Amino acid sequence: MASSSSTNMMSKKDQMYACCAEKPPGTVFSQADLVAFGIAADLPELVALTRSLYDSRLFQYLTLDSAICYRIRSREDAARWVGAC
């Protein structure tokens, strides 16, 4: 029950990152994968979440078969990228 309560307190951005971080390192996520997490209410919200994660350097954009995909960076690596800009 405590984990459900703490999940509710997390921002949707943090929830999305946490769901991705549970997968093996290097996992590539499609939009369908991210939608399946059930965090974004609709496509515009999903786009806003992925953009926010990208702006924080926590997501990398990739293309696979001409489709946009995503891969996460560790928080430590993201902090290094932010500091390099």
Rosetta constraint file for C-alpha pairs under 8 A:
AtomPair CA 1 CA 5 HARMONIC 6.33 0.50
AtomPair CA 2 CA 6 HARMONIC 6.10 0.50
AtomPair CA 3 CA 7 HARMONIC 6.03 0.50
AtomPair CA 4 CA 8 HARMONIC 6.30 0.50
AtomPair CA 5 CA 9 HARMONIC 6.51 0.50
AtomPair CA 6 CA 10 HARMONIC 6.47 0.50
AtomPair CA 7 CA 15 HARMONIC 7.01 0.50
AtomPair CA 10 CA 14 HARMONIC 5.93 0.50
AtomPair CA 10 CA 15 HARMONIC 6.15 0.50
AtomPair CA 11 CA 15 HARMONIC 6.16 0.50
AtomPair CA 12 CA 16 HARMONIC 6.05 0.50
AtomPair CA 12 CA 39 HARMONIC 6.43 0.50
AtomPair CA 12 CA 40 HARMONIC 7.53 0.50
AtomPair CA 12 CA 49 HARMONIC 7.51 0.50
AtomPair CA 13 CA 17 HARMONIC 6.28 0.50
AtomPair CA 13 CA 49 HARMONIC 5.80 0.50
AtomPair CA 13 CA 52 HARMONIC 7.39 0.50
AtomPair CA 13 CA 53 HARMONIC 6.81 0.50
AtomPair CA 14 CA 18 HARMONIC 5.99 0.50
AtomPair CA 15 CA 19 HARMONIC 6.19 0.50
AtomPair CA 15 CA 39 HARMONIC 7.27 0.50
AtomPair CA 16 CA 20 HARMONIC 6.33 0.50
AtomPair CA 16 CA 34 HARMONIC 7.65 0.50
AtomPair CA 16 CA 37 HARMONIC 7.57 0.50
AtomPair CA 16 CA 39 HARMONIC 6.71 0.50
AtomPair CA 16 CA 49 HARMONIC 7.92 0.50
AtomPair CA 17 CA 21 HARMONIC 6.00 0.50
AtomPair CA 17 CA 53 HARMONIC 7.79 0.50
AtomPair CA 17 CA 58 HARMONIC 7.76 0.50
AtomPair CA 17 CA 72 HARMONIC 7.54 0.50
AtomPair CA 18 CA 22 HARMONIC 6.36 0.50
AtomPair CA 19 CA 23 HARMONIC 7.35 0.50
AtomPair CA 19 CA 37 HARMONIC 7.19 0.50
AtomPair CA 20 CA 72 HARMONIC 7.04 0.50
AtomPair CA 21 CA 25 HARMONIC 7.55 0.50
AtomPair CA 21 CA 72 HARMONIC 7.29 0.50
AtomPair CA 23 CA 27 HARMONIC 6.59 0.50
AtomPair CA 26 CA 71 HARMONIC 6.53 0.50
AtomPair CA 26 CA 72 HARMONIC 7.44 0.50
AtomPair CA 27 CA 71 HARMONIC 6.22 0.50
AtomPair CA 27 CA 72 HARMONIC 7.91 0.50
AtomPair CA 28 CA 69 HARMONIC 6.46 0.50
AtomPair CA 28 CA 70 HARMONIC 5.61 0.50
AtomPair CA 28 CA 71 HARMONIC 4.92 0.50
AtomPair CA 29 CA 33 HARMONIC 5.65 0.50
AtomPair CA 29 CA 34 HARMONIC 6.71 0.50
AtomPair CA 29 CA 69 HARMONIC 5.48 0.50
AtomPair CA 29 CA 70 HARMONIC 5.03 0.50
AtomPair CA 29 CA 71 HARMONIC 6.18 0.50
AtomPair CA 30 CA 34 HARMONIC 6.50 0.50
AtomPair CA 30 CA 67 HARMONIC 7.89 0.50
AtomPair CA 30 CA 68 HARMONIC 6.92 0.50
AtomPair CA 30 CA 69 HARMONIC 4.65 0.50
AtomPair CA 30 CA 70 HARMONIC 6.46 0.50
AtomPair CA 31 CA 35 HARMONIC 6.11 0.50
AtomPair CA 31 CA 68 HARMONIC 7.53 0.50
AtomPair CA 31 CA 69 HARMONIC 6.63 0.50
AtomPair CA 32 CA 36 HARMONIC 6.10 0.50
AtomPair CA 33 CA 37 HARMONIC 6.86 0.50
AtomPair CA 34 CA 38 HARMONIC 7.57 0.50
AtomPair CA 34 CA 39 HARMONIC 7.99 0.50
AtomPair CA 34 CA 46 HARMONIC 7.86 0.50
AtomPair CA 35 CA 39 HARMONIC 7.11 0.50
AtomPair CA 35 CA 40 HARMONIC 6.65 0.50
AtomPair CA 35 CA 46 HARMONIC 7.43 0.50
AtomPair CA 40 CA 45 HARMONIC 5.52 0.50
AtomPair CA 40 CA 46 HARMONIC 5.13 0.50
AtomPair CA 40 CA 49 HARMONIC 7.71 0.50
AtomPair CA 41 CA 45 HARMONIC 6.34 0.50
AtomPair CA 41 CA 46 HARMONIC 7.49 0.50
AtomPair CA 42 CA 46 HARMONIC 6.29 0.50
AtomPair CA 43 CA 47 HARMONIC 6.13 0.50
AtomPair CA 44 CA 48 HARMONIC 6.22 0.50
AtomPair CA 45 CA 49 HARMONIC 6.11 0.50
AtomPair CA 46 CA 50 HARMONIC 6.12 0.50
AtomPair CA 47 CA 51 HARMONIC 6.01 0.50
AtomPair CA 48 CA 52 HARMONIC 6.10 0.50
AtomPair CA 49 CA 53 HARMONIC 6.18 0.50
AtomPair CA 50 CA 54 HARMONIC 6.01 0.50
AtomPair CA 50 CA 59 HARMONIC 7.23 0.50
AtomPair CA 51 CA 55 HARMONIC 5.99 0.50
AtomPair CA 52 CA 56 HARMONIC 6.20 0.50
AtomPair CA 53 CA 57 HARMONIC 6.26 0.50
AtomPair CA 53 CA 58 HARMONIC 5.16 0.50
AtomPair CA 53 CA 59 HARMONIC 5.30 0.50
AtomPair CA 54 CA 58 HARMONIC 5.72 0.50
AtomPair CA 54 CA 59 HARMONIC 4.53 0.50
AtomPair CA 54 CA 60 HARMONIC 6.16 0.50
AtomPair CA 54 CA 61 HARMONIC 7.46 0.50
AtomPair CA 55 CA 59 HARMONIC 7.95 0.50
AtomPair CA 56 CA 78 HARMONIC 6.95 0.50
AtomPair CA 56 CA 82 HARMONIC 7.26 0.50
AtomPair CA 57 CA 73 HARMONIC 7.24 0.50
AtomPair CA 57 CA 78 HARMONIC 4.86 0.50
AtomPair CA 57 CA 79 HARMONIC 7.56 0.50
AtomPair CA 57 CA 81 HARMONIC 6.60 0.50
AtomPair CA 57 CA 82 HARMONIC 6.74 0.50
AtomPair CA 58 CA 72 HARMONIC 5.55 0.50
AtomPair CA 58 CA 73 HARMONIC 5.01 0.50
AtomPair CA 58 CA 74 HARMONIC 6.77 0.50
AtomPair CA 58 CA 75 HARMONIC 6.52 0.50
AtomPair CA 58 CA 78 HARMONIC 5.42 0.50
AtomPair CA 59 CA 70 HARMONIC 6.18 0.50
AtomPair CA 59 CA 71 HARMONIC 5.62 0.50
AtomPair CA 59 CA 72 HARMONIC 4.50 0.50
AtomPair CA 59 CA 73 HARMONIC 6.01 0.50
AtomPair CA 60 CA 70 HARMONIC 5.51 0.50
AtomPair CA 60 CA 71 HARMONIC 5.23 0.50
AtomPair CA 60 CA 72 HARMONIC 6.12 0.50
AtomPair CA 60 CA 73 HARMONIC 7.19 0.50
AtomPair CA 61 CA 68 HARMONIC 6.72 0.50
AtomPair CA 61 CA 69 HARMONIC 5.93 0.50
AtomPair CA 61 CA 70 HARMONIC 4.88 0.50
AtomPair CA 61 CA 71 HARMONIC 6.84 0.50
AtomPair CA 62 CA 68 HARMONIC 5.77 0.50
AtomPair CA 62 CA 69 HARMONIC 4.97 0.50
AtomPair CA 62 CA 70 HARMONIC 5.66 0.50
AtomPair CA 62 CA 71 HARMONIC 7.41 0.50
AtomPair CA 63 CA 67 HARMONIC 5.25 0.50
AtomPair CA 63 CA 68 HARMONIC 4.62 0.50
AtomPair CA 63 CA 69 HARMONIC 5.53 0.50
AtomPair CA 64 CA 68 HARMONIC 6.58 0.50
AtomPair CA 64 CA 69 HARMONIC 6.62 0.50
AtomPair CA 73 CA 77 HARMONIC 6.07 0.50
AtomPair CA 73 CA 78 HARMONIC 6.04 0.50
AtomPair CA 74 CA 78 HARMONIC 6.16 0.50
AtomPair CA 75 CA 79 HARMONIC 6.14 0.50
AtomPair CA 76 CA 80 HARMONIC 6.53 0.50
AtomPair CA 77 CA 81 HARMONIC 6.40 0.50
AtomPair CA 78 CA 82 HARMONIC 6.22 0.50
AtomPair CA 79 CA 83 HARMONIC 6.20 0.50
AtomPair CA 80 CA 84 HARMONIC 6.22 0.50
AtomPair CA 81 CA 85 HARMONIC 6.62 0.50
